[in-house]
Amino acid sequence: MTNSNAIQRERLVSLDAYRGAIMLMMASSGLGLAHVARQSPDSGFWRFLAHQTEHAQWAGCTAWDIIQPAFMFMVGVALPFSIANRRARGQRFGSMLGHALWRSLVLALLAVFLSSAWSKQTVWSFGNVLAQIGLGYPIVFLLAFTKPRTQWLAAGGILLVYWLAFAFHPLPAADFDWQSVGVPADWQHLTGFAAHWEKNVNPAAVFDRWFLNLFPRQETFVFNRGGYQTLNFVPSMATMIFGLLAGGLLRSDRPITRKLRHLVLFGIIGVVLGKAIALVGLCPIVKRIWTPSWAIYSGGWVTLLLACFVGLVEWRRWRRWTFPFVVVGLNPVTIYCLWQLSSGFIRANIKRHSGQQIFESLGTAYAPMLERLGVLLVLWLILLWMYRRKIFLRI
């Protein structure tokens, strides 16, 4: 065991491990479990795994949906530690603000670069997680210099205003052509008041039909096939603020057991409250447009996950198992970019040098799983090489 003052002085391994675990989940691409499950349609076990390793089509939540809020939550958790380190090095507020604005710009442009990687021209899209972080980061950074009460009020105010914008947006007419906005004929529509958060007919979708067409495009932007919107960054700021509050708690001089109790309590409240808001019909849980209920609900889950890592690593001092995750957690943007840009290259080269049938060693049904494991292993080895040479790419 350790006291909280010692924890405050040293780098929290649990945070690096948490971040690394999330990034490894993302880079695994679900390990192809959904494909394997389709080979066993009568197996409830495989159907469950397949469901949990794919995003919910619209309303609802799967384990895979938790990856992005966990990543964004950790941005907020890290802020109090980052600011404290910069202050210790003598940096003033103006310098830190300048860096925050620069980081915001770089993240947004990096997201555009990654979105354009396989296109003939620049794809101006801001639904990527890096863009979402970049767009909201300056506000969250400024809130890091305020008291927790102000941060709670800011998160609540953001979610309330965003809820009002959707709640008062007019619903489409009864004869509306849903296929004109990319909604298929067999789509399971939300009903009642929840219809205000329907796919591609909400105020965020209307905003994108104006905003994204301000940029050069091959074709006029009409809809996003997945329903993701630029304005998602607004409610997702609440997710980062929840992380900011958790980071402030972890840096405080409270006993570690008290910190854990607070994290668990806030996590449970978030899960229950977010689910309750959806059940009473006030707002559905939809990750793709980051509904307020989703921000609260997912915020609860990622806080509970953080409590697990902090409890095991900082309180119980079980650290050896974290090494594979820490290697990744210290270079999160690196693995994200490598995964986006080089997965196909890695897969092709494994086949080229190990045999074209290498991924079918366990049968064709398991080939997608072995492919993703192979790519994941190569990505991890690259980050291990960087870790041993103390190469950490940060923005």
C-alpha positions in Angstrom: 0.0 0.0 0.0 1.0 3.6 -0.4 -0.3 6.9 0.9 -1.8 9.5 -1.3 1.1 12.0 -1.0 3.4 9.4 -2.5 0.9 8.7 -5.3 0.7 12.4 -6.1 4.5 12.8 -6.4 5.0 9.8 -8.7 3.6 9.2 -12.2 0.5 7.1 -11.9 1.2 3.8 -13.8 -2.5 3.0 -13.7 -3.3 5.9 -16.0 -0.8 4.8 -18.6 -2.0 1.2 -18.3 -5.6 2.3 -18.6 -4.8 4.4 -21.7 -2.8 1.6 -23.2 -5.5 -1.0 -22.7 -8.1 1.2 -24.4 -5.8 1.8 -27.4 -5.0 -1.9 -27.7 -8.7 -2.6 -27.7 -9.2 -0.1 -30.5 -6.2 -1.4 -32.6 -7.4 -5.0 -32.3 -10.4 -4.2 -34.5 -12.5 -6.5 -32.5 -10.2 -9.4 -33.3 -12.6 -10.4 -36.1 -14.9 -12.0 -33.5 -18.0 -10.7 -35.4 -16.8 -12.7 -38.5 -16.1 -15.8 -36.4 -19.5 -15.5 -34.9 -21.2 -15.6 -38.3 -19.8 -19.0 -38.8 -21.6 -20.2 -35.6 -25.1 -18.5 -35.9 -26.6 -20.9 -33.4 -24.1 -20.1 -30.6 -25.3 -17.7 -28.0 -21.8 -17.2 -26.8 -20.5 -16.2 -30.2 -23.5 -13.9 -30.8 -22.8 -12.1 -27.5 -19.1 -11.7 -28.4 -20.0 -10.4 -31.9 -22.4 -7.9 -30.4 -19.9 -6.6 -27.9 -17.1 -6.1 -30.5 -19.2 -4.0 -32.9 -20.8 -0.5 -32.4 -24.5 -0.3 -31.7 -26.3 0.5 -34.9 -27.9 3.5 -33.2 -29.5 3.5 -29.8 -27.9 1.3 -27.2 -24.4 0.5 -26.0 -21.8 -2.2 -26.5 -18.4 -2.7 -25.0 -16.9 -1.5 -28.3 -18.8 1.8 -27.9 -16.9 2.5 -24.7 -13.5 2.8 -26.4 -13.9 6.4 -27.6 -15.3 7.9 -24.4 -12.6 6.1 -22.4 -10.0 7.7 -24.7 -11.5 11.2 -24.4 -12.1 10.8 -20.6 -8.3 10.1 -20.2 -7.5 13.4 -22.0 -9.3 15.1 -19.1 -7.8 12.9 -16.4 -4.3 13.7 -17.6 -4.8 17.5 -17.7 -4.3 18.3 -14.0 -1.1 16.2 -14.0 0.2 17.9 -17.1 -0.6 21.4 -15.9 1.1 20.7 -12.5 4.2 19.4 -14.4 4.4 22.5 -16.6 4.0 24.8 -13.6 6.8 23.0 -11.8 9.0 23.7 -14.9 8.1 27.4 -14.5 5.7 27.8 -17.4 3.2 30.6 -17.2 -0.4 30.5 -18.1 0.1 32.3 -21.5 2.6 29.7 -22.6 0.4 26.8 -21.5 -2.6 28.3 -23.3 -0.6 28.8 -26.5 0.4 25.1 -26.4 -3.2 24.1 -25.8 -4.4 26.0 -28.8 -1.5 24.6 -30.9 -2.4 21.0 -29.7 -6.0 21.6 -30.6 -5.1 22.7 -34.2 -2.7 19.8 -34.7 -5.2 17.2 -33.5 -7.9 18.6 -35.8 -5.6 18.7 -38.8 -4.1 15.2 -38.1 -7.7 13.9 -38.1 -8.3 15.4 -41.5 -5.0 13.9 -42.7 -6.0 10.4 -41.5 -9.5 10.8 -43.0 -7.9 11.7 -46.4 -5.3 8.9 -46.4 -7.2 6.9 -49.1 -8.8 9.8 -51.0 -7.7 11.7 -54.1 -8.2 15.0 -52.3 -8.4 16.4 -48.8 -11.5 15.0 -46.9 -12.6 17.7 -44.5 -14.3 15.7 -41.9 -14.3 16.2 -38.1 -16.0 13.1 -36.7 -12.7 11.4 -36.0 -11.9 11.1 -32.3 -8.7 13.2 -32.7 -10.7 16.1 -34.2 -13.3 15.8 -31.5 -10.7 16.1 -28.9 -9.0 19.0 -30.7 -12.2 21.0 -31.1 -13.1 20.8 -27.5 -9.7 20.8 -25.9 -9.2 24.6 -25.4 -12.4 24.9 -23.4 -11.6 21.9 -21.2 -8.1 23.3 -20.7 -9.4 26.6 -19.4 -11.8 24.8 -17.1 -8.8 23.0 -15.6 -8.0 26.2 -13.9 -11.4 26.5 -12.2 -12.8 24.8 -9.1 -14.6 21.4 -9.3 -18.0 23.1 -8.7 -17.4 25.2 -11.8 -16.4 22.1 -13.8 -19.5 20.2 -12.7 -21.7 23.2 -13.7 -20.0 23.5 -17.0 -20.5 19.8 -17.8 -24.1 20.0 -16.8 -24.7 23.2 -18.7 -23.2 21.9 -21.9 -25.4 18.8 -21.8 -28.5 20.7 -20.9 -28.1 23.2 -23.7 -27.3 20.4 -26.2 -30.4 18.5 -25.1 -32.5 21.6 -25.6 -31.1 22.1 -29.1 -32.3 18.6 -30.1 -35.5 18.6 -28.1 -36.8 21.8 -29.8 -35.7 20.8 -33.3 -38.7 20.1 -35.5 -39.3 16.5 -36.5 -39.4 15.5 -40.2 -42.8 15.3 -41.9 -44.7 12.0 -42.1 -43.8 11.6 -45.8 -40.1 12.4 -45.4 -37.8 10.6 -47.8 -35.5 8.9 -45.3 -33.3 7.4 -47.9 -32.3 10.9 -49.1 -30.3 11.2 -45.8 -28.8 7.8 -45.9 -31.4 6.0 -43.7 -32.4 2.6 -45.2 -35.9 1.6 -45.7 -35.7 -1.2 -43.0 -34.3 1.2 -40.4 -35.7 0.8 -36.9 -36.8 4.4 -36.2 -36.9 6.0 -32.7 -40.4 6.8 -31.7 -42.1 9.4 -29.5 -39.9 12.1 -28.0 -36.8 10.1 -28.7 -37.3 10.7 -32.4 -35.6 14.1 -31.9 -32.4 12.1 -31.8 -33.0 10.2 -35.0 -30.2 9.6 -37.5 -29.3 12.4 -39.9 -32.3 14.6 -39.3 -31.1 16.2 -36.1 -29.7 19.7 -35.7 -26.1 18.5 -35.7 -26.8 16.9 -39.1 -28.3 20.1 -40.4 -25.2 22.0 -39.2 -22.9 19.6 -41.1 -24.9 20.1 -44.3 -23.9 23.7 -44.0 -20.5 23.6 -42.4 -18.8 20.8 -44.3 -19.9 22.2 -47.6 -17.9 25.3 -46.8 -14.8 23.2 -47.6 -13.7 22.1 -51.1 -15.4 18.7 -51.9 -15.7 16.4 -54.8 -19.5 16.1 -54.1 -21.9 18.1 -52.0 -22.0 16.7 -48.5 -25.5 15.5 -47.6 -25.1 13.0 -44.8 -22.6 10.9 -42.9 -23.3 7.2 -43.4 -22.6 6.3 -39.8 -24.6 9.3 -38.5 -21.5 10.9 -36.9 -21.5 14.7 -36.6 -19.0 17.5 -36.2 -21.0 19.0 -33.3 -20.5 15.8 -31.3 -17.5 17.6 -29.8 -19.8 19.8 -27.8 -21.3 17.1 -25.5 -18.1 15.1 -25.6 -16.5 18.0 -23.8 -18.6 16.9 -20.8 -16.9 13.5 -21.1 -13.5 15.2 -20.9 -14.6 17.4 -18.0 -15.7 14.2 -16.1 -12.1 13.0 -16.7 -10.8 16.4 -15.5 -12.7 16.0 -12.3 -11.4 12.5 -11.8 -7.8 13.7 -12.5 -8.2 16.4 -9.9 -9.5 13.9 -7.4 -6.5 11.6 -8.0 -4.1 14.5 -7.6 -5.7 15.5 -4.3 -4.2 14.6 -0.9 -7.1 12.4 0.1 -6.4 8.8 1.1 -6.3 6.4 -1.8 -9.3 4.4 -0.4 -11.4 7.6 -0.3 -10.4 8.4 -3.9 -11.5 4.9 -4.9 -14.8 5.2 -3.1 -15.5 8.5 -4.8 -14.7 7.1 -8.2 -16.9 4.0 -7.7 -19.7 6.2 -6.4 -19.6 8.6 -9.3 -19.3 5.8 -11.8 -22.4 4.0 -10.4 -24.3 7.3 -10.4 -23.4 8.0 -14.0 -24.4 4.5 -15.2 -27.7 4.6 -13.3 -28.6 8.2 -14.2 -27.7 7.9 -17.9 -29.8 4.7 -18.1 -32.7 6.3 -16.2 -32.8 9.3 -18.5 -33.1 7.0 -21.5 -35.7 4.7 -19.8 -38.1 7.6 -18.9 -37.9 8.8 -22.6 -36.1 12.1 -22.0 -33.1 11.2 -24.3 -31.9 7.9 -25.9 -28.4 6.5 -25.4 -26.8 7.1 -28.8 -23.0 7.1 -29.0 -22.9 8.2 -32.7 -24.3 11.6 -31.9 -23.1 11.7 -28.3 -26.5 12.3 -26.7 -26.4 13.8 -23.2 -27.6 10.5 -21.7 -24.8 8.7 -23.5 -22.2 11.2 -22.1 -23.5 10.5 -18.6 -23.9 6.7 -19.0 -20.6 6.1 -20.7 -18.9 8.5 -18.3 -20.1 6.3 -15.5 -18.6 3.2 -17.1 -15.2 4.7 -17.9 -15.0 6.0 -14.3 -15.6 2.6 -12.9 -13.0 1.2 -15.3 -10.6 3.9 -14.0 -11.3 2.9 -10.5 -10.4 -0.7 -11.3 -7.0 0.3 -12.7 -6.3 2.7 -9.8 -7.3 0.1 -7.3 -5.2 -2.7 -8.7 -2.2 -0.7 -9.5 -1.9 2.1 -7.0 -3.7 0.7 -4.0 -2.9 -3.1 -4.3 0.4 -2.3 -6.0 0.0 -5.1 -8.6 2.0 -3.6 -11.5 3.8 -6.4 -13.4 0.8 -7.2 -15.5 0.5 -3.6 -16.7 3.8 -3.6 -18.8 2.2 -4.5 -22.2 -0.4 -1.7 -21.7 2.1 0.9 -20.4 4.2 0.4 -23.5 1.1 1.5 -25.6 -0.2 4.0 -23.1 2.9 6.2 -23.4 2.5 6.5 -27.1 -1.3 6.6 -27.8 -1.3 8.9 -30.8 1.5 6.8 -32.4 -0.4 3.6 -32.3 -3.6 5.3 -33.4 -1.9 6.7 -36.5 0.0 3.5 -37.3 -3.2 1.5 -37.0 -5.0 3.9 -39.3 -2.3 4.0 -41.9 -0.4 0.8 -41.9 -2.7 -2.1 -40.9 -3.1 -3.3 -44.5 0.7 -2.9 -45.2 1.5 -5.0 -42.1 -1.0 -7.7 -43.0 0.2 -8.0 -46.5 3.9 -8.3 -45.4 3.1 -10.9 -42.8 1.5 -13.0 -45.6 4.4 -12.2 -48.0 7.1 -13.4 -45.6 5.2 -16.1 -43.7 3.1 -17.6 -46.4 -0.1 -16.5 -48.0 -2.1 -19.0 -46.0 -0.6 -18.1 -42.6 -3.8 -16.6 -41.3 -5.8 -19.7 -42.2 -3.7 -22.0 -39.9 -6.8 -22.6 -37.7 -9.2 -22.7 -40.6 -10.8 -20.0 -42.8 -13.4 -19.1 -40.1 -10.6 -17.9 -37.7 -8.5 -16.1 -40.4 -9.8 -12.6 -39.6 -9.0 -13.1 -35.9 -5.4 -14.2 -36.7 -5.0 -11.3 -39.1 -5.9 -8.8 -36.5 -3.7 -10.5 -33.8 -0.8 -10.4 -36.2 -1.2 -6.7 -37.0 -1.7 -6.0 -33.3 1.5 -7.9 -32.4 3.6 -5.9 -34.9 2.2 -2.6 -33.8 3.0 -3.5 -30.2 6.5 -4.5 -31.1 7.1 -1.2 -32.8 5.9 0.6 -29.7 8.1 -1.6 -27.5 11.1 -0.6 -29.6 10.2 3.1 -29.1 9.6 2.5 -25.4 13.1 1.0 -24.8 14.6 3.9 -26.6 12.5 6.4 -24.7 10.9 7.7 -27.9 7.5 9.2 -27.0 5.6 11.1 -29.6 3.4 13.8 -28.0 1.5 16.7 -29.4 
